Amino acid sequence: MTDLLRHIALCNNAVLPGARLPFRIGAATVGWVLPPLAELLAGFPHITAGDHAVTLAADAASTLPAIARSLAERGVMRWRNEAFDVRATPNGPVLTTIDRGALPKFGIQSQGIHLDGLVAMPDGPHLWVARRAANKALDPGKLDHITAGGIPAGLTPWQTLIKETAEEAAMPADLAATARPTGTISYAMDRAEGLRRDLLHCYEIDLPPDFTPHAADGEVESFELWPLPRALEAVRNSDAFKFNVNLVLLALFLRHGLIVGKEAEAIKAALF
């Protein structure tokens, strides 16, 4: 395994189903839960917990937010006060919502956006790199994209991109609207908070040299403009970037020809 491939392996370390049971809303499987959570869920109305699945009645799907809130109050999971849509498939209908903090415990897929912010310089393309604030609950102090964030309930990836670029980088909406989609990346990862089943909607934007991002919401400590090869070396030789940012950057390096040959072929096969 190359130094770059290890990031892909790390983000795909979950074995499904493994010890987990399907979590269903009616007949639709929306997540995966471990037996201890299945036992707790069995105590809620409208939930049937058997040996092979945990099922919330379809006509009681609207009770899921309250169930998650009750579990958070018991200390089972962190409450983030951010509602996310719950779907059985990425483009399927919204069945209900759940707090963002409950997504990993339920193994429900989360969707987010990641933006590569590029600046053309005389010595080649540069990348805006953000450092996450030290008080972030997840991955404090890690390096990040100029903008990245989860897609809240009711918003599309594009709407989230416009919102997050304003909040995280003080980017005007007309500038953010020049971003272009570059694809999606998904993974299933076991972490301390639970099962991360994430779908990342990836974008790239060419920024003018006179634009300097600054954090409007306090989630970012600082920004630096790096030559693209420096970012590649950081990904190759360290864990400085937030775990999933590495995957989006690998796709960026491939598009810009910084990874070539057999290594590029191996990364493409593992990433997409």
NUZAVO-43478 format. One line per 3 residues: their letters; for each residue x negated, y negated, z of C-alpha. Coordinates in steps of 0.1 Angstrom, whole numbers. Layout:
<atoms>
A) X Y Z | ...
</atoms>
This chain:
<atoms>
MTD) 0 0 0 | -14 -34 -10 | -15 -64 14
LLR) 15 -79 -6 | 36 -47 -7 | 35 -45 31
HIA) 60 -74 33 | 85 -56 12 | 81 -24 32
LCN) 86 -44 65 | 118 -59 53 | 131 -25 42
NAV) 123 -5 73 | 159 4 82 | 171 40 76
LPG) 208 41 68 | 229 55 81 | 204 70 105
ARL) 220 70 140 | 246 44 130 | 282 48 122
PFR) 301 30 95 | 321 0 107 | 352 -3 86
IGA) 380 -27 82 | 408 -5 70 | 392 17 43
ATV) 364 -8 35 | 330 -2 50 | 316 -36 60
GWV) 288 -27 84 | 269 -1 105 | 269 1 143
LPP) 249 21 168 | 267 45 193 | 265 21 223
LAE) 283 -6 204 | 308 19 190 | 316 29 226
LLA) 323 -7 235 | 344 -13 205 | 366 16 213
GFP) 379 -4 242 | 395 -31 220 | 430 -30 206
HIT) 434 -20 169 | 400 -2 169 | 396 35 164
AGD) 361 49 172 | 355 85 161 | 326 107 156
HAV) 321 95 120 | 333 59 119 | 345 29 138
TLA) 376 14 122 | 394 -19 128 | 429 -18 114
ADA) 432 -38 82 | 462 -57 95 | 442 -68 126
AST) 411 -80 107 | 417 -115 120 | 409 -103 155
LPA) 372 -96 147 | 360 -131 157 | 376 -128 191
IAR) 361 -93 195 | 326 -107 188 | 331 -136 212
SLA) 341 -112 240 | 310 -91 233 | 288 -122 233
ERG) 302 -132 267 | 292 -98 280 | 256 -105 268
VMR) 257 -79 240 | 247 -104 214 | 239 -141 210
WRN) 267 -165 202 | 257 -191 175 | 290 -208 168
EAF) 286 -203 131 | 313 -183 112 | 302 -162 83
DVR) 324 -144 58 | 328 -106 60 | 329 -86 28
ATP) 326 -50 18 | 305 -59 -13 | 286 -91 -20
NGP) 312 -104 -45 | 342 -88 -29 | 371 -105 -12
VLT) 366 -120 22 | 383 -97 48 | 377 -119 78
TID) 349 -139 95 | 324 -132 123 | 300 -153 143
RGA) 265 -153 128 | 250 -140 160 | 271 -108 157
LPK) 260 -99 122 | 230 -78 131 | 247 -59 159
FGI) 275 -50 134 | 252 -44 105 | 273 -67 84
QSQ) 256 -82 53 | 246 -119 56 | 241 -141 26
GIH) 217 -170 24 | 199 -194 1 | 161 -200 -3
LDG) 146 -228 -23 | 110 -230 -37 | 101 -267 -39
LVA) 74 -272 -65 | 54 -303 -75 | 33 -304 -107
MPD) -2 -317 -98 | -33 -322 -120 | -49 -291 -105
GPH) -17 -269 -109 | 16 -264 -92 | 19 -271 -55
LWV) 45 -258 -30 | 62 -276 -2 | 58 -255 30
ARR) 78 -261 61 | 69 -252 96 | 99 -240 117
AAN) 105 -259 149 | 90 -244 181 | 125 -242 197
KAL) 140 -221 169 | 156 -189 184 | 143 -168 155
DPG) 107 -169 143 | 97 -202 159 | 66 -219 144
KLD) 66 -197 113 | 61 -211 79 | 92 -214 57
HIT) 106 -228 24 | 114 -265 19 | 150 -253 25
AGG) 165 -220 35 | 197 -212 54 | 227 -189 58
IPA) 258 -193 38 | 287 -203 62 | 322 -190 59
GLT) 340 -206 30 | 310 -220 11 | 293 -208 -21
PWQ) 256 -204 -24 | 254 -236 -45 | 274 -256 -20
TLI) 251 -243 8 | 220 -253 -12 | 232 -289 -15
KET) 242 -290 22 | 210 -275 35 | 186 -296 13
AEE) 202 -327 28 | 201 -314 64 | 166 -297 63
AAM) 147 -319 39 | 166 -351 35 | 169 -344 -2
PAD) 194 -365 -22 | 222 -345 -37 | 214 -356 -73
LAA) 179 -343 -69 | 190 -311 -53 | 214 -305 -82
TAR) 184 -300 -105 | 175 -267 -88 | 178 -236 -109
PTG) 187 -201 -98 | 160 -175 -101 | 178 -143 -89
TIS) 187 -125 -57 | 168 -103 -33 | 183 -79 -8
YAM) 169 -58 20 | 179 -38 51 | 157 -44 81
DRA) 157 -33 117 | 147 -61 141 | 150 -69 178
EGL) 184 -85 172 | 197 -55 152 | 202 -46 116
RRD) 195 -74 91 | 213 -66 58 | 206 -98 39
LLH) 213 -110 4 | 191 -140 -6 | 202 -163 -34
CYE) 169 -177 -47 | 164 -211 -63 | 135 -231 -77
IDL) 132 -269 -81 | 106 -292 -97 | 102 -322 -74
PPD) 87 -356 -82 | 53 -364 -66 | 68 -394 -48
FTP) 93 -373 -30 | 83 -363 6 | 107 -341 25
HAA) 115 -348 62 | 136 -329 86 | 170 -345 92
DGE) 183 -319 116 | 153 -310 138 | 150 -274 125
VES) 116 -281 109 | 86 -294 127 | 66 -306 97
FEL) 60 -302 59 | 28 -297 40 | 22 -296 2
WPL) 0 -266 -6 | -16 -254 -39 | 2 -223 -50
PRA) -29 -201 -47 | -32 -211 -11 | 3 -199 -4
LEA) -5 -166 -21 | -36 -161 0 | -15 -168 32
VRN) 10 -142 22 | -17 -117 12 | -38 -121 43
SDA) -15 -131 72 | 20 -130 86 | 22 -168 88
FKF) 54 -170 68 | 88 -160 81 | 94 -123 72
NVN) 119 -128 44 | 102 -159 30 | 74 -136 19
LVL) 97 -118 -5 | 110 -149 -22 | 74 -162 -25
LAL) 63 -129 -41 | 90 -134 -68 | 77 -170 -73
FLR) 41 -158 -76 | 52 -132 -102 | 71 -159 -123
HGL) 40 -181 -123 | 16 -154 -132 | -4 -154 -100
IVG) 1 -116 -95 | -7 -95 -125 | -15 -60 -137
KEA) -7 -29 -117 | -1 -49 -85 | 26 -70 -103
EAI) 42 -38 -116 | 43 -23 -81 | 58 -54 -65
KAA) 85 -57 -92 | 95 -21 -87 | 97 -25 -50
LF) 113 -60 -49 | 140 -58 -75
</atoms>
